[in-house]
Each structure stands twice: as structure tokens, then as C-alpha cells.
Amino acid sequence: MGTHHLVAAAQVLAASSKPSSSSSYYLIFIVLIFGVLYFVMIRPQRNRQRQAQQQQRQVVNGSRVRTTAGMYGTIVDSDDDNVLVEFAPGVRIKMMRRAIMNVVPDDEPDGLRPTGPDQTEADQSAPSGNREDMSI
């Protein structure tokens, strides 16, 4: 139930009741609901936005990043509003800083499973025609 529905329900209840001390309880109830919603929903979202903006400002050349599209790359060049991200050798794309979701530590994998001669026997025994078993 959204906040709009709660406010509408509280207004209907307040309008239908007689003016007495019980109407002040409805007002306290509404203020209490907004206070809870602020601390549960709005404040944490603002903190996440501040943290994302801080990370976007601290990006330097050579940083590994993950974009909002979920692509991993390395910052090659940057200015105030834009960055040049290299996603593969020779594949560079100019992006807005806002498109950077977060900085990835060097020891975190890119989310890819190894393919090629160093695969384990279990990986090689899987049928190669299965589309769900792709290496991404």
C-alpha cells in the first residue's frame, strides 16, 4: 500500500469523525507514518545516491569500473563530465560519469567463467549445444 493510499484513507477517516480529541490522534498517526517512511525509504535512498556520486567523482585513470549497463571496463581518460572506458583491447567508449555504477576492486572477477584449454573436466563434459551453458 503506497503512501498516497494511506494519506487518502487517513483524510477520509479524519473528515468523517466528529471534531474531538480523536482527530488529533489521526494527525499524529499521519505524522508518524511519514516519519517511518522517511527513515525506511527516503533516507537510505539518498545515502545510496550520495555514495554513488562520490564514487563517480573519485574515478581516476586505470580504475576498473562497472557501468549501469553491467559492463566491466577500465578508465582510460576522463574530464569533468565524461570518461573514456576501455571494455576490451582497442574497444573504447566515451560515457558520462553518471553511467558508472561503482569502482570494482582489482581482485574481483568480471563475472566470466574461464573458457579454453584450462577448463575443468566437468565443464568440458557438458554438451556444447546447450545455450544456458554459455561462458558469460
N, C-alpha and C positions, 0 to 999 in steps of 0.2 A: 504494500500500500504506500503510495507516494505521499510526499508532504502536502501536495495540493489537495488530495482527498482528505487528509487529516484536518487540514485547516477548514475545508468546507464543512466537514462533519462537526467540528467544534463551533463554527459560526451558526449552524442550524440549531445546535443544542443551546447555544447562548441566546439566540433570538427567540426560541420557543419557551424558555424558562422565565419565570417572574423575576423582576429585578430584586435581588436579595443578596445575601452573603454567598449563596451558591454560585452566582455568576462570577464572583471573584475567584472561585476555585477553577472555573473554566479558563479564565485568563491566566492563572498560574499554571494550569495544565498545558496551555498552548506555549507559554514561555519555556516551560520545562522540556517540551518536545523539541522546540527549536534549539535549545541548548544541547540536548543529547545529539540531535542530528549534526550540529556543528562539530562537536568533538568526535563523532563517529565517522562522518563522511567528509565534510568540507576541510577540516584542518589537516587530516592525513594527505588528502589530495594536494593541498597547497605545499606541504612539505615535500612530496614527490616531485612537484613541478620545480621547486627551488633547487632540489638536488640535481635534477636533470639539467637545468640551466647552468648550474655551477660546473657540472662535468663537461658540458658543451663549451664553456669558456676556457676550461683548463686543457683542452685538447692541444697537443703540440705535434710537430712533425715527428713521424716514426711511431706514433701511438697506434695500437691495434684497436679498432672500434667495431661496434655492431650498429647497423643502421636501423631505422624504424621499419624498414622492409625486411629485416632479418638477415642482411648480407654482411659478411665479415670483410674487413679491409684494413689497409694501413694508410694513415695520413701522410701524404707526400708534400703538400703545400697548403698554406692557409692564410686567410686575411680576416678582417673583422666579421664578415657575414658568411663567407663561403670557405669550403675546404675542398682539396683535391684528394680523392681517395683512390688508392690502387687496390683493385679487387683480385687481380691476377697479374703476372708479369706482362707489362705493356697495356693493361686494361685500366685506364684511369678515367674517373668520372668526377666532374665538378658538382658539388652538392651544397646545399645550405647547411649551416651548422645545426639548425633545428632538426635535421634528418638523422643526427647521431643520437642513438638511444643511450649507449653507455660505452665506456672505455673497457676493453677486455684485457685482463692480465695476460702476460706472455705465456704463462703455463696452462691457461685454459684452452682446451681443444676447440676447433672450429665447428664441432658437431659432425664431422665426417668420419666414416669408418674407413680404415685402410683398404685399398684395393691394389691388386698387383701381386707380385711374387711373394710378399711377406704375409699373405693371408693365412689364417689357420686352416686346418683340415676341415673343421666344421663349416667354415664359410665357403670352402670350395666344394663341399658335398651338396650344398643347396642347389636346387635347379636354377639355371641361369635365365629361364624364360619367365620367371615369376616377377611381375612388376613391383610387388611390395618389397622385394629384396634388393632394391637399388641401393647404391652406396651413399646416398645423400641422407 
